Amino acid sequence: MTTIDITDITYGVEHFGDAAAPLILLVGGTTMLSWPDALCAALARGGRHVVRYDLRDSGKSSTVDPQAPAYTLRDLAADAATLAHEFDDRPAHLAGIGVGGMVAQVAALDHPSAFGALTLIGTRPVAPGPVDADLPEHDAATMQRMFSRPMPDWSDRAAVQEFIATSAGILGDDPAAAHVTAGRIWDRTPSTEPAVQMANQMRTVFSKLDCTPRWRERLPHLTIPTLVVHGRRDPFFPLGNGEAIAREIPDARLLVLDASTAIPDAAADQVAAATLAL
């Protein structure tokens, strides 16, 4: 893992594979560690230069004030295009996971010359907040269990790990894997300030971000090969959200995993193979 400075922004990045190989750029959701190591390695073995990176206000990227971001979703999309051009002159394969999938959708729409393929994992075609009537909302019972608990002491690494592991169990993900990842995210977070820790661990910056204008109606204009991956048991962005994206992007392929919100290591080769087939 390293950093790269472009204009006045620092990005936390990590490279896998041959730097001369075709680029797959992985948009973090929000930190790069939302992309499993096993999947990154599998993509690199498939002959790709894989780069995962932290969004602003997360990981080793520029952190100012996650409670009042001075940038928009479209700025984050422009960041993806900037990084793609920085690492390869050829159009990149762009992949986004979770809220990073929202960034990736807008990036592919706003910067069509930068990207030649698109993979969207566990995301939805609208911004955080109220959803369209035809899209399934967060599972209410799961959200009640998630957010009725007291927040941890964000200055206590072990307490944060335990909180995140319990959250993973509520969502149907692997608590042990989440515990390890939470510790790695903690170690890469530049401050123990609660707002900064929450932005890194819980993606709270997106609740403050300007995500206008809508982009769902533009999805039928995408002409690049697209893969949509979604967990069958995802209670946060239920499967109907991924199905809607796959319907609205012409010729998109939908891969449904027997999973919840996270990509299990056991599914890494399957997701990699589908991604590399685009």
Backbone bond lengths (Angstrom), bond angles and torsions (degrees), N, CA, C in turn:
res aa  C-N    CA-C-N  psi(-1)  N-CA   C-N-CA  omega(-1)  CA-C   N-CA-C  phi
1 M - - - 1.452 - - 1.528 109.33 -
2 T 1.322 115.42 140.80 1.447 120.55 -179.36 1.529 108.31 -149.18
3 T 1.306 117.10 -171.12 1.465 121.50 175.76 1.516 108.95 -130.57
4 I 1.329 114.48 157.15 1.454 120.85 174.80 1.524 107.46 -136.26
5 D 1.326 116.58 136.08 1.465 122.36 179.16 1.516 108.93 -103.72
6 I 1.332 116.11 125.35 1.458 122.31 175.38 1.514 106.91 -129.61
7 T 1.320 115.95 122.44 1.474 123.05 -169.98 1.531 108.17 50.61
8 D 1.331 117.86 -119.12 1.463 119.38 -175.55 1.519 112.67 -106.88
9 I 1.335 117.68 18.30 1.464 121.42 -176.62 1.525 109.74 -119.77
10 T 1.320 115.54 135.93 1.454 122.22 173.17 1.523 108.40 -101.24
11 Y 1.333 116.45 134.18 1.457 121.79 177.55 1.527 109.35 -118.50
12 G 1.329 115.85 131.60 1.451 120.28 170.12 1.516 108.77 -81.21
13 V 1.341 117.30 126.38 1.460 121.01 -176.08 1.532 109.86 -136.31
14 E 1.327 115.50 158.32 1.453 121.92 171.36 1.514 108.86 -142.30
15 H 1.341 116.14 136.24 1.454 123.03 -177.49 1.522 110.61 -106.67
16 F 1.330 116.12 143.41 1.456 123.82 172.30 1.527 107.49 -131.82
17 G 1.322 117.22 141.72 1.450 121.00 174.07 1.512 113.89 83.35
18 D 1.317 114.92 -167.77 1.460 124.48 -174.81 1.522 109.93 -80.79
19 A 1.333 116.77 122.36 1.463 120.86 -177.89 1.527 112.83 -64.52
20 A 1.341 117.43 -17.08 1.460 120.32 178.54 1.525 112.60 -88.29
21 A 1.323 117.02 -9.03 1.466 121.39 -178.75 1.527 110.28 -77.39
22 P 1.337 117.45 163.38 1.474 119.73 177.40 1.528 111.42 -57.57
23 L 1.319 115.68 142.23 1.471 122.06 -172.28 1.522 112.47 -86.35
24 I 1.332 115.17 133.02 1.460 122.16 162.57 1.523 106.74 -114.53
25 L 1.314 116.90 116.93 1.458 122.96 -178.61 1.520 109.11 -101.13
26 L 1.331 116.37 120.72 1.457 122.39 -175.76 1.524 109.91 -102.98
27 V 1.324 116.34 113.76 1.465 122.21 179.39 1.519 108.62 -81.15
28 G 1.316 116.53 120.13 1.460 120.45 179.97 1.512 111.72 -65.61
29 G 1.319 113.54 157.07 1.460 117.29 179.03 1.528 112.53 -133.18
30 T 1.317 122.43 68.34 1.456 126.04 4.33 1.537 112.56 -99.43
31 T 1.346 118.40 -28.17 1.458 118.81 177.62 1.522 109.87 -84.99
32 M 1.324 114.98 159.54 1.458 120.13 179.80 1.528 112.62 -61.26
33 L 1.356 116.98 -22.00 1.460 120.03 -176.29 1.522 112.87 -74.92
34 S 1.323 118.03 -1.75 1.458 119.65 169.27 1.525 110.70 -71.43
35 W 1.335 116.44 -13.54 1.468 121.74 173.23 1.521 108.29 -94.55
36 P 1.339 118.71 114.63 1.462 120.48 -176.27 1.528 112.40 -62.58
37 D 1.325 115.74 142.89 1.460 120.92 176.98 1.525 110.70 -54.49
38 A 1.345 116.53 -42.21 1.464 120.25 -176.04 1.525 111.47 -61.81
39 L 1.320 117.69 -37.81 1.457 120.67 179.19 1.526 110.71 -70.67
40 C 1.330 116.93 -42.75 1.466 120.10 178.16 1.523 110.38 -59.00
41 A 1.336 116.75 -44.28 1.464 121.02 179.99 1.523 111.29 -64.64
42 A 1.337 117.23 -39.76 1.465 120.75 -179.63 1.527 110.95 -65.53
43 L 1.313 117.59 -39.91 1.462 120.85 177.46 1.526 110.85 -65.38
44 A 1.327 116.84 -39.86 1.465 120.29 178.68 1.525 111.02 -65.59
45 R 1.330 116.76 -39.15 1.469 119.74 177.13 1.522 111.68 -63.29
46 G 1.319 116.02 -24.13 1.459 120.96 178.05 1.509 113.78 -81.03
47 G 1.326 116.92 9.28 1.457 120.73 175.44 1.510 114.60 87.60
48 R 1.308 116.65 33.91 1.458 120.74 178.84 1.530 111.38 -122.06
49 H 1.323 115.12 150.99 1.466 121.55 168.97 1.525 106.10 -88.85
50 V 1.305 117.07 109.88 1.460 122.69 -174.19 1.530 109.08 -102.27
51 V 1.314 116.29 127.17 1.466 121.62 177.00 1.524 108.15 -127.16
52 R 1.327 116.45 119.84 1.465 119.54 171.98 1.523 108.00 -107.68
53 Y 1.337 115.99 148.05 1.468 117.85 -176.31 1.524 111.31 -145.15
54 D 1.331 113.74 159.14 1.465 122.43 177.25 1.520 109.90 -86.78
55 L 1.332 116.89 136.60 1.459 119.99 169.26 1.527 110.10 -67.91
56 R 1.306 116.22 164.45 1.471 119.62 175.11 1.528 110.22 -56.00
57 D 1.311 116.58 151.01 1.467 124.22 -178.65 1.519 112.38 62.57
58 S 1.346 116.82 26.49 1.463 119.55 174.28 1.523 109.26 -149.54
59 G 1.333 115.17 154.73 1.453 120.64 177.96 1.511 112.14 53.66
60 K 1.325 115.61 -133.92 1.461 121.38 -178.12 1.522 112.67 -95.58
61 S 1.325 117.15 5.48 1.460 119.23 175.30 1.530 110.32 -77.42
62 S 1.307 115.48 168.53 1.466 120.48 -176.09 1.523 110.83 -54.31
63 T 1.315 115.98 126.57 1.457 122.25 178.09 1.522 108.27 -120.76
64 V 1.339 115.19 123.16 1.468 120.53 179.64 1.520 109.13 -120.24
65 D 1.336 117.05 -70.78 1.465 121.20 -179.11 1.515 108.98 -152.18
66 P 1.336 118.16 94.75 1.469 120.33 -178.54 1.520 114.09 -62.04
67 Q 1.338 117.80 -18.74 1.452 120.20 179.36 1.527 112.60 -81.83
68 A 1.325 116.57 -14.33 1.468 120.21 -179.80 1.524 108.96 -146.28
69 P 1.338 117.86 67.18 1.467 119.81 -177.30 1.520 111.54 -62.09
70 A 1.322 115.32 134.43 1.460 120.98 -179.52 1.524 111.13 -95.08
71 Y 1.316 116.99 25.18 1.450 123.34 179.86 1.521 107.24 -137.97
72 T 1.323 116.65 170.23 1.459 121.90 -176.01 1.531 110.04 -120.95
73 L 1.329 115.46 174.51 1.463 119.96 174.66 1.524 110.51 -58.70
74 R 1.311 117.04 -37.52 1.468 120.21 -179.72 1.528 111.10 -68.14
75 D 1.320 117.56 -30.42 1.471 120.21 173.95 1.525 110.27 -66.23
76 L 1.340 117.19 -41.19 1.464 120.55 177.51 1.527 110.14 -64.05
77 A 1.330 117.24 -36.59 1.464 120.60 176.15 1.526 110.81 -64.85
78 A 1.322 116.41 -39.75 1.468 120.07 177.19 1.525 110.94 -65.27
79 D 1.347 116.80 -34.81 1.467 120.11 175.56 1.524 110.65 -57.56
80 A 1.339 116.71 -43.72 1.466 120.67 -179.42 1.526 110.43 -60.31
81 A 1.327 117.17 -43.58 1.462 120.33 179.02 1.524 111.10 -65.01
82 T 1.325 116.50 -39.96 1.467 120.69 178.72 1.517 111.06 -61.36
83 L 1.329 116.67 -45.38 1.462 120.44 -179.87 1.525 110.93 -67.20
84 A 1.317 117.54 -39.22 1.462 120.12 178.64 1.525 110.68 -59.52
85 H 1.322 117.42 -44.72 1.465 121.20 179.15 1.531 110.88 -67.93
86 E 1.318 117.20 -32.64 1.461 121.22 -179.41 1.525 111.19 -65.32
87 F 1.328 117.40 -37.18 1.461 120.59 -172.36 1.522 114.05 -96.63
88 D 1.348 118.48 -15.85 1.467 119.95 -176.86 1.523 108.69 -161.96
89 D 1.328 116.41 137.90 1.459 120.20 177.53 1.524 112.11 -77.81
90 R 1.325 116.19 -17.56 1.464 120.67 -179.00 1.531 110.17 -86.28
91 P 1.342 118.08 156.06 1.467 119.50 173.99 1.522 110.67 -57.37
92 A 1.313 116.72 134.91 1.459 122.55 -175.80 1.521 111.14 -92.43
93 H 1.315 114.44 159.08 1.465 121.57 166.06 1.521 105.70 -87.49
94 L 1.312 117.18 119.10 1.462 122.55 -177.98 1.518 109.86 -103.38
95 A 1.329 115.95 132.94 1.464 120.52 178.44 1.518 109.20 -131.21
96 G 1.324 116.14 135.56 1.460 121.35 178.66 1.508 110.49 -130.21
97 I 1.327 116.07 143.59 1.460 121.21 -179.41 1.524 109.75 -124.71
98 G 1.335 117.26 137.86 1.464 121.15 179.78 1.517 110.68 60.76
99 V 1.342 116.60 -130.97 1.465 119.41 177.44 1.519 110.57 -65.10
100 G 1.348 117.05 -24.70 1.460 119.68 173.32 1.512 112.12 -63.56
101 G 1.338 116.76 -25.03 1.456 120.08 174.98 1.515 112.23 -67.67
102 M 1.327 117.21 -30.41 1.466 120.50 174.53 1.525 109.85 -67.04
103 V 1.335 115.76 -44.14 1.464 120.34 176.20 1.525 109.70 -57.25
104 A 1.331 116.57 -45.97 1.461 120.70 -176.29 1.523 112.13 -63.97
105 Q 1.333 117.57 -39.71 1.465 119.77 178.32 1.524 111.00 -60.52
106 V 1.329 116.17 -47.61 1.462 120.05 -178.39 1.527 110.34 -67.50
107 A 1.332 117.23 -38.27 1.464 120.46 178.83 1.527 111.20 -61.52
108 A 1.338 117.08 -44.57 1.458 120.15 -179.60 1.526 111.42 -64.98
109 L 1.343 116.36 -34.25 1.462 120.25 179.15 1.524 112.42 -75.62
110 D 1.325 116.34 -41.85 1.466 120.57 -174.62 1.523 113.51 -82.89
111 H 1.329 117.47 -22.79 1.470 121.17 -174.50 1.536 109.57 -131.81
112 P 1.329 117.57 62.52 1.468 120.52 -171.60 1.525 114.08 -62.26
113 S 1.319 118.23 -27.36 1.464 119.22 -178.43 1.526 112.32 -75.14
114 A 1.332 117.00 -16.29 1.464 120.43 -175.95 1.515 113.20 -83.19
115 F 1.349 117.46 -19.63 1.457 119.99 -168.97 1.528 111.89 -132.08
116 G 1.351 114.53 137.57 1.452 119.66 -178.65 1.510 113.82 -113.54
117 A 1.336 118.03 -5.61 1.462 122.74 177.43 1.519 107.49 -159.10
118 L 1.340 115.36 159.00 1.462 120.27 -173.45 1.523 109.74 -142.62
119 T 1.339 116.05 131.88 1.463 122.17 172.68 1.522 107.88 -124.06
120 L 1.334 116.35 130.06 1.456 122.64 -177.33 1.520 108.66 -124.50
121 I 1.327 116.62 122.04 1.457 121.03 -173.07 1.535 110.16 -121.98
122 G 1.328 116.00 124.18 1.458 121.47 172.26 1.515 113.88 55.33
123 T 1.334 117.03 49.28 1.458 120.43 -176.05 1.521 109.83 -133.77
124 R 1.333 115.78 -172.11 1.464 120.66 -179.85 1.523 109.48 -143.05
125 P 1.353 118.15 164.65 1.461 120.52 -173.46 1.527 114.50 -92.52
126 V 1.327 116.95 14.89 1.465 121.15 177.60 1.522 108.43 -136.30
127 A 1.326 115.60 162.83 1.454 122.00 -177.26 1.526 111.47 -71.68
128 P 1.345 117.09 163.74 1.469 119.07 173.61 1.527 110.91 -55.22
129 G 1.317 115.90 146.05 1.457 121.13 -177.80 1.513 110.41 118.54
130 P 1.328 118.53 -161.59 1.460 121.49 -179.30 1.523 111.42 -57.26
131 V 1.321 116.25 138.83 1.465 119.83 -176.77 1.520 110.94 -102.75
132 D 1.323 115.66 166.40 1.459 120.67 176.19 1.529 109.67 -65.39
133 A 1.316 115.47 154.31 1.472 120.72 -173.03 1.522 112.77 -60.43
134 D 1.326 117.90 -27.65 1.465 120.05 -177.41 1.526 113.22 -89.22
135 L 1.339 117.88 -0.29 1.458 121.35 -178.34 1.528 110.18 -104.36
136 P 1.340 117.78 138.24 1.462 119.11 177.30 1.518 111.99 -71.73
137 E 1.309 115.84 135.32 1.471 122.86 178.76 1.520 108.60 -81.63
138 H 1.358 115.51 170.39 1.460 120.14 172.66 1.527 109.51 -52.12
139 D 1.336 116.26 142.59 1.459 119.56 177.00 1.529 109.59 -63.52
140 A 1.323 116.77 120.03 1.466 121.49 -170.69 1.530 112.06 -63.07
141 A 1.323 117.79 -43.80 1.467 120.33 -178.17 1.521 110.99 -64.32
142 T 1.328 116.37 -40.39 1.463 120.05 178.68 1.514 110.80 -65.80
143 M 1.316 117.18 -43.41 1.468 120.18 179.89 1.530 111.16 -64.44
144 Q 1.325 117.46 -35.93 1.458 120.58 177.18 1.523 110.48 -61.90
145 R 1.328 116.26 -44.88 1.467 120.05 178.25 1.534 111.11 -64.72
146 M 1.316 115.68 -38.75 1.467 120.61 -177.43 1.517 111.87 -65.51
147 F 1.323 116.17 -47.78 1.450 119.85 -166.16 1.530 114.02 -105.44
148 S 1.331 117.37 5.19 1.468 119.70 173.86 1.524 111.63 -88.75
149 R 1.316 117.60 -5.37 1.466 121.43 -179.58 1.524 110.38 -84.58
150 P 1.324 117.33 149.96 1.468 118.99 174.91 1.523 110.60 -67.25
151 M 1.322 115.95 146.96 1.454 121.27 176.73 1.532 109.69 -67.03
152 P 1.327 117.50 151.48 1.462 119.89 177.20 1.525 111.55 -76.96
153 D 1.299 116.47 170.58 1.469 121.70 167.97 1.528 106.40 -75.02
154 W 1.324 116.61 106.08 1.455 120.79 -173.39 1.521 112.69 -68.12
155 S 1.327 117.29 -10.21 1.465 119.54 175.83 1.520 112.26 -90.01
156 D 1.330 116.99 1.00 1.465 123.04 -177.04 1.528 108.65 -112.28
157 R 1.321 116.70 106.04 1.468 121.58 -175.65 1.530 111.56 -56.73
158 A 1.319 117.38 -45.66 1.463 120.82 -177.60 1.523 111.35 -64.98
159 A 1.340 116.72 -39.11 1.462 120.08 179.39 1.523 110.98 -65.48
160 V 1.325 116.12 -40.01 1.464 119.93 178.36 1.523 110.21 -65.13
161 Q 1.323 117.50 -43.76 1.463 120.43 178.01 1.527 111.42 -58.86
162 E 1.330 116.42 -43.42 1.456 119.65 -178.86 1.527 110.94 -65.60
163 F 1.327 116.25 -40.19 1.467 120.99 179.42 1.527 110.53 -62.59
164 I 1.321 116.72 -45.82 1.461 120.86 -178.07 1.529 110.61 -69.06
165 A 1.322 117.48 -38.20 1.467 120.17 178.05 1.525 110.71 -63.30
166 T 1.337 116.69 -42.08 1.461 120.19 177.92 1.526 110.52 -64.62
167 S 1.322 116.59 -39.68 1.468 120.45 176.88 1.523 110.90 -59.70
168 A 1.332 116.35 -42.61 1.462 120.53 179.41 1.521 110.75 -60.97
169 G 1.331 116.60 -41.99 1.453 119.63 177.80 1.509 112.63 -61.96
170 I 1.327 116.97 -39.67 1.465 121.15 177.90 1.530 110.53 -63.11
171 L 1.325 116.54 -38.29 1.463 120.91 -179.06 1.522 112.83 -76.93
172 G 1.327 117.25 -14.21 1.449 120.40 -177.64 1.507 113.84 94.96
173 D 1.343 117.30 12.93 1.454 122.30 176.24 1.525 110.08 -94.86
174 D 1.324 116.80 178.23 1.460 123.18 -176.78 1.527 109.92 -81.16
175 P 1.333 119.48 110.87 1.470 120.55 -178.77 1.523 113.40 -61.85
176 A 1.334 117.54 -37.72 1.460 119.90 -178.38 1.530 110.99 -64.76
177 A 1.321 116.50 -44.32 1.465 119.90 177.88 1.526 110.91 -64.05
178 A 1.336 116.91 -40.49 1.458 120.41 179.42 1.525 111.22 -65.58
179 H 1.321 117.58 -35.92 1.462 122.24 178.48 1.531 109.98 -60.55
180 V 1.329 116.28 -45.40 1.461 120.63 179.64 1.529 110.70 -64.98
181 T 1.323 116.46 -46.52 1.462 120.15 -178.56 1.524 111.22 -63.78
182 A 1.327 117.77 -39.51 1.467 120.71 178.35 1.523 110.86 -59.94
183 G 1.333 117.12 -38.37 1.456 120.07 177.07 1.515 111.61 -65.94
184 R 1.317 116.75 -40.03 1.466 120.02 178.02 1.531 110.96 -66.16
185 I 1.339 116.24 -40.70 1.467 119.31 177.11 1.525 110.14 -63.55
186 W 1.329 116.84 -44.01 1.467 120.96 177.71 1.531 110.64 -54.42
187 D 1.326 115.83 -46.64 1.461 120.80 -175.92 1.524 112.23 -65.75
188 R 1.332 117.38 -22.61 1.463 121.22 -179.17 1.523 112.44 -98.21
189 T 1.329 117.39 -4.46 1.462 120.75 -177.55 1.522 109.30 -80.89
190 P 1.328 118.36 131.16 1.465 120.20 -171.19 1.522 115.35 -75.44
191 S 1.341 118.18 -6.97 1.460 120.23 -175.17 1.520 109.93 -153.76
192 T 1.329 115.64 151.24 1.470 119.90 172.18 1.526 111.08 -91.50
193 E 1.325 117.71 5.70 1.466 121.07 174.00 1.528 108.82 -54.07
194 P 1.353 119.11 128.25 1.461 120.73 -174.35 1.521 114.06 -51.88
195 A 1.332 118.00 -43.11 1.465 119.59 -177.94 1.522 111.38 -63.72
196 V 1.316 116.92 -35.97 1.465 120.42 -179.84 1.522 110.12 -71.48
197 Q 1.338 117.31 -44.51 1.455 120.76 178.15 1.531 111.38 -62.29
198 M 1.318 117.68 -43.06 1.465 120.69 179.92 1.521 110.87 -64.73
199 A 1.333 117.29 -38.88 1.460 120.17 178.59 1.516 110.79 -62.09
200 N 1.326 117.10 -37.58 1.457 121.25 -179.49 1.523 111.93 -75.16
201 Q 1.314 116.72 -42.96 1.462 120.20 -174.23 1.522 113.13 -85.58
202 M 1.337 117.29 -32.76 1.473 120.65 -171.13 1.526 114.20 -123.25
203 R 1.333 117.21 5.96 1.471 121.89 174.16 1.526 112.28 61.79
204 T 1.330 117.58 30.28 1.460 120.75 -173.98 1.516 113.40 -68.26
205 V 1.335 118.30 -17.76 1.458 119.14 179.48 1.519 111.08 -58.96
206 F 1.345 117.75 -29.03 1.464 119.51 -177.82 1.521 112.57 -68.49
207 S 1.311 118.39 -22.04 1.465 119.84 176.67 1.527 111.05 -73.53
208 K 1.334 117.31 -13.72 1.463 122.03 -179.94 1.528 112.47 -106.58
209 L 1.316 117.16 -5.58 1.459 121.57 -168.85 1.524 111.52 -86.83
210 D 1.329 116.34 140.70 1.459 121.66 173.18 1.527 107.76 -76.30
211 C 1.336 116.13 110.89 1.467 121.08 -177.76 1.520 112.78 -108.94
212 T 1.334 117.04 15.85 1.466 120.15 177.14 1.527 109.12 -85.39
213 P 1.331 117.64 157.23 1.459 128.34 -3.37 1.529 111.75 -81.82
214 R 1.336 115.93 171.34 1.456 120.90 176.87 1.531 109.70 -60.39
215 W 1.344 114.37 151.74 1.462 118.35 177.07 1.531 112.60 -125.43
216 R 1.317 119.16 -8.72 1.471 120.40 -174.28 1.525 111.59 -56.56
217 E 1.322 116.67 -41.60 1.460 119.91 -176.61 1.528 112.28 -66.49
218 R 1.321 117.38 -15.10 1.472 121.35 -179.97 1.526 112.40 -90.12
219 L 1.326 118.35 -11.86 1.458 120.36 -175.33 1.535 113.63 -56.69
220 P 1.347 119.54 -36.51 1.472 118.64 179.08 1.530 113.63 -62.83
221 H 1.344 117.27 -12.57 1.464 120.11 -179.84 1.529 112.28 -85.97
222 L 1.332 118.29 -8.33 1.459 120.19 178.20 1.525 109.39 -69.90
223 T 1.315 116.11 133.04 1.466 120.91 -177.21 1.522 112.53 -119.47
224 I 1.346 118.25 6.93 1.458 120.77 -178.78 1.528 110.04 -94.56
225 P 1.324 118.04 151.73 1.465 120.01 177.15 1.525 110.67 -56.28
226 T 1.339 116.27 134.94 1.463 121.32 -173.74 1.513 110.89 -135.63
227 L 1.329 114.61 136.24 1.456 122.96 173.38 1.518 108.21 -116.85
228 V 1.320 116.46 131.34 1.467 122.26 174.85 1.529 107.24 -113.75
229 V 1.325 116.43 124.16 1.463 122.43 -179.60 1.519 107.95 -116.60
230 H 1.333 116.99 132.73 1.459 118.91 -178.51 1.527 109.92 -148.73
231 G 1.326 115.12 144.83 1.453 121.00 176.40 1.517 111.40 -80.23
232 R 1.325 116.46 132.34 1.455 121.21 -179.18 1.526 111.51 -61.12
233 R 1.352 116.97 -30.23 1.466 121.45 -174.06 1.532 112.37 -107.39
234 D 1.312 117.78 21.79 1.465 121.67 -177.43 1.532 110.03 -70.25
235 P 1.358 118.89 114.27 1.457 119.81 178.86 1.529 113.00 -90.64
236 F 1.328 117.00 -11.32 1.472 119.77 -176.91 1.522 110.60 -86.37
237 F 1.326 117.00 -54.97 1.458 122.41 168.07 1.531 106.28 -114.92
238 P 1.326 118.53 85.96 1.463 119.80 -175.11 1.531 112.60 -55.45
239 L 1.329 114.87 159.15 1.457 123.09 -170.27 1.524 113.64 -51.86
240 G 1.306 117.74 -33.90 1.466 119.66 -179.36 1.511 113.99 -56.24
241 N 1.329 117.33 -25.11 1.466 120.49 177.34 1.522 111.13 -68.65
242 G 1.334 116.32 -45.43 1.455 119.31 176.79 1.516 112.00 -65.96
243 E 1.329 116.40 -38.62 1.463 120.02 178.22 1.532 110.80 -61.22
244 A 1.335 116.69 -38.41 1.468 120.13 179.58 1.527 110.53 -64.99
245 I 1.327 117.53 -42.95 1.464 120.54 178.40 1.525 109.98 -60.52
246 A 1.341 116.03 -46.18 1.459 120.10 -177.76 1.532 111.93 -63.82
247 R 1.344 117.16 -32.74 1.470 120.31 177.37 1.524 111.23 -69.53
248 E 1.325 116.50 -37.01 1.460 120.03 -168.37 1.522 113.71 -89.76
249 I 1.332 118.33 -20.31 1.461 120.66 174.34 1.527 107.64 -91.63
250 P 1.309 118.47 121.35 1.462 120.69 -175.15 1.532 112.61 -55.33
251 D 1.328 115.81 128.65 1.461 123.84 174.32 1.524 113.91 64.31
252 A 1.326 117.87 17.50 1.466 119.90 177.97 1.522 110.21 -66.37
253 R 1.335 115.45 145.42 1.460 121.10 176.51 1.522 108.40 -99.89
254 L 1.326 117.40 138.85 1.462 122.81 178.15 1.526 109.27 -109.97
255 L 1.331 115.58 125.11 1.460 122.46 175.16 1.522 107.71 -114.63
256 V 1.323 117.70 115.70 1.459 122.47 -179.46 1.525 108.50 -102.04
257 L 1.333 115.58 123.37 1.452 121.99 -179.57 1.523 110.45 -97.97
258 D 1.312 116.58 150.09 1.462 120.99 170.86 1.521 107.16 -80.50
259 A 1.341 116.04 75.30 1.459 122.14 -172.02 1.518 108.56 -155.12
260 S 1.337 114.76 176.12 1.460 121.11 176.84 1.527 108.92 -105.94
261 T 1.337 118.20 -115.47 1.464 119.63 -175.46 1.514 113.35 -90.63
262 A 1.337 118.01 -27.93 1.453 122.22 -177.15 1.522 110.47 -97.13
263 I 1.342 116.00 155.99 1.461 120.98 175.37 1.528 107.83 -89.08
264 P 1.325 118.82 111.86 1.470 119.95 178.47 1.524 110.75 -65.49
265 D 1.314 116.49 147.51 1.462 119.29 177.38 1.520 111.50 -56.17
266 A 1.343 116.55 -32.11 1.455 120.14 -179.55 1.532 112.25 -64.54
267 A 1.329 117.09 -20.68 1.464 120.92 -179.85 1.523 112.50 -98.97
268 A 1.334 117.98 0.61 1.464 121.05 -174.01 1.528 111.69 -59.81
269 D 1.327 117.47 -45.83 1.464 119.54 -177.96 1.526 111.36 -65.95
270 Q 1.335 117.46 -37.28 1.462 121.17 178.59 1.523 111.07 -64.44
271 V 1.337 116.23 -45.33 1.475 119.80 179.72 1.523 110.40 -67.23
272 A 1.337 116.37 -40.45 1.459 119.82 178.97 1.520 111.23 -61.82
273 A 1.332 116.85 -45.33 1.463 120.24 -179.19 1.516 111.43 -60.76
274 A 1.338 117.56 -42.55 1.459 121.02 179.40 1.525 110.81 -66.64
275 T 1.327 117.38 -37.98 1.455 122.10 178.92 1.524 110.79 -66.49
276 L 1.311 116.04 -45.04 1.470 120.52 -177.66 1.523 112.14 -69.59
277 A 1.334 117.15 -19.69 1.460 121.13 -179.34 1.509 113.36 -76.83
278 L 1.342 118.39 -12.06 1.461 120.71 -178.78 1.540 110.59 -67.49
